[in-house]
Amino acid sequence: MNRFYTHAIQPGDNLWQLAQAYKTTIEDIFAANPGINPYYLRVGEFIKVPSNPLKKDRCISQAEVDYRNDLRSLWEEHVAWTRMAIISLTFNLPDLQFVLTRLLKNATDMGNMIRRLYGDEAATTYGNLIKEHLLIAADLVKAAIAGNQQAVMTAEKKWYQNADEIAKFLSTGNPFLTEEAVRKMFYEHLDLTKQEAVSMINKDYQKDIEVYDAIEKQARAMADMISDAMVLLYPDMFKVTTLR
């Protein structure tokens, strides 16, 4: 099954360059965009580009395997420690501050995952955005427990604004991650996390477990989506090296 990326035409783009960047062919781009004029690609125009960078018969370097595994682990930790924070907040457990401290470490770790690719400034920016995402989530749960609907709405608005900022940040730095796709990914993450918190607060434990299973699966998909884009953007950093 072909996978499609949405690419916004940039100044100087041509189909040969796009085919090389997305590991596809000019013929496949034509097939995905009937009627496209290869000699007049309008800047800002969106086209579909088929890509299958993860086909089973390609060689994968150890660097790529490690990066993918590390990013999956971080997103799994992200949702696991978020869950523990929701439990500690809901039942006012004595471990709350320890759990929140560990949860916020995930933001620093997330930033470090792009440090090696984007540099220090971008890593700090991304880490701060993820930290804000986590702190707002905690405020949202606290407000829901207190039954303060005004505070819930305020926190929720800030939460989605933060998701928009994350989507803009990731898409600006990587053309293989569209802002729309990242926003959709994060909105789904937020929606599932809200369901998880509400289920726990209402002591609907079976529903809470079912939602968490969905959250874990979605978190792995988020990690893979980001990893795919990083491998496409920095092929030299993930290439297979041959010993001589």
N, C-alpha and C positions, 0 to 999 in steps of 0.2 A: 504494500500500500504506500503510495507516494505521500510524502509530507510536504506541506507548502509553507514557505515563509512569505510574509508580505513585505516588500521592499519599496521604499520611497526613492524615486529616481533622484540622484544627486548630480550636480554639475560634473561633466566628464564621464559619466557612466556610459558603458556600451554593453551589449549582450555578451560579448566574449569575456569581458572582465567579470560580469555577474556570474556567468557559467563557471568560471574558474573559482571565484570566491565561494560559491555555494555548492561546489563539487557536483555540478550537473552539466547538461549540455545545452547548446543554443537551441537545438531541435525541441528539447523538452520544455524550454521556456516558451517557445512559439506555441507548443501544444497547450500549455496552461493559460496562454493569453491570446486567444483567437483575434486576428485583426491588428495585432500590434505592429507598429511601423518601426523597424530597427534603425532607421535613419533619422527618426524624429522622436526621441524619448523626451517627454516634457518633464522638466525639473518639478518635483513635488508629486508627480503622477505615481500611483500605487500599482505595482504589478505583482502577480503571484510567481514565486520561483520555487520549483520542485527541488527538493534536496533529500538525500538519504545518506547522511554522513556516518550513520551507525550501522551500515550493512554488515552482516555477520562475517563476510569473507575478508574484511579488511584487517590489517594488523593494528593492534592498539599498543601504544608504548606503556611502560610501567608508570611514567609520569602522568599519563592520562588516567590510567586505572586508579592511581593514588588520589588524583584530584577529584575524580568522580566519587570515590568512596568517602573521602574526607568531607566533601560538600553534603553528601547524603547523611553522613553521621551528624553533621552540624544541624541540619534541618530536623532530623529525628530528635536530637537533643533539644532543639528549639521548642517543639511541640510537647515533648515529655516534661521539661521543666516548667513550661507554661501550665500544663495540667496540674503539676504539683503545687504551683503557686495558687491556682484556682481553688484547690482543695484546702490549702493552708489558710487562705483568705476566708473561704466559706465557713470553716469550722474553727477559725481563730486559733490555729495551732501554734505552739511555742517555737516551731522551727521557721516561722514566716520570714524573718529577716535573713536567715541563712539561705533559704530557698530563693528569695528575690536576688540576693547577691550572686548566687550561682547562675540564675536565669540571665542576669545582665552581662555576665561573662560571655554568654553566647553572642552578644552584639559585637564585642571585641574580636571574638574568634571569626565571626562572619566578615568583619572588615579585613582581617588578616588573610582571608581566602582570596581577596582580590588585590591585596597589596603587591603580591609577586607579579601581577599582570598590569595593574593600573598605577601603582606607585603609592606613596605615603598619603598624599593629600586626599586622593579618592578613597583610600581605605578608611581614613578617619571620617570622611563625610558619610560613607555607607554605614560604618559602625554606629555613628551617631543617629542615623535614620532608623536603624534597627533597634537601637536602645530606646528611642522615642516611641517606636511601635510597641515595645514591651511595657514601658511605663504607662502609656495611655491605656493599654489593656488592663493593667492592674487598677488604674483609676476607674475604669469602666466597671470592673467586677465589684470594687468597693461601693460604688454608687448603687449598683443593682442590689447588693446585699442590704444596703441602708434603705432601699426603696425610694431613693431620690431620683425621680424621673427626669427632672431638669438637668441634673448632673450627668445622668446617663446619656441624654441627648447631646449635651455639650461634648462629652468624651467621645461619643460615637462619631460625631462630625469631625473632630480632630483626628480620629483614628483613620477615617477614610481619606482625609486630606494628606495625612502622612503616607498612606498607600499610594496616592497620586504622585507624591514627591519621589518615592522609591521607584515607581514605574518610570518617571521622567529621568531619574538618575541612571538607571540601568540601561534604558533604551538610548540615551544620549551617548553613552560610552561604548555601545555595541550595536551595530546595525542589524545584527542577527536576533536581537530582542526588540520587538516593536513595543511601543508604549502601550498600545491597546492590549497586547497579549499579556504583558507583565501586570497591567492593572487588573485584568480579568483574573489572573492567577492569584493576586493578593486579595482581591475582593472575596474570592471563594474561600481563601484562608481565613479572612475575618469573619465571614458568615458562619463557617463551621465552628470557629472558636467561640462565637457568641452562643451558638446552640449548645456547645459543651458547657459553658459557664451557666447558662439558664437551667440546663438539666441537672447540674450538680447542686445549684442553689435550691431547686425545687425537689431535690432528693429523688429524682427519677434516675436511679443508678443504671438501670438497663439501657435506657435511652442514651445516657452519658457514655457508656461503653461503646455503643454502636456508633455514636458520633466520633468518638476518639479513633476508632478503627478507620473511619473515613478520613480523619485528619492525618493520620500516619501515612496513608496511601497518597493523599494529595501532597503532603510535604515531600515525599520522595519524587513525585512528578515535578514539583517546583525545582528541586535540586537538579534533576536531570535536564530540565529545560534550560537552566542557567549554564550547566556544564556544557551542553551541546553548543551553546552560543560562544562560550569561551574557547572551546576547541576550534571552532570555525574561525574565530577572530585571530587566534594566536597559534596557527598550525606549527610554526617552527618550535614553539615551546613544548609541544606535545608529540613531536614527530618520533618515529621509531628510529633508533640509532643502530647502525650495523657495525659489528666488530670486525676488524680486519686482522 
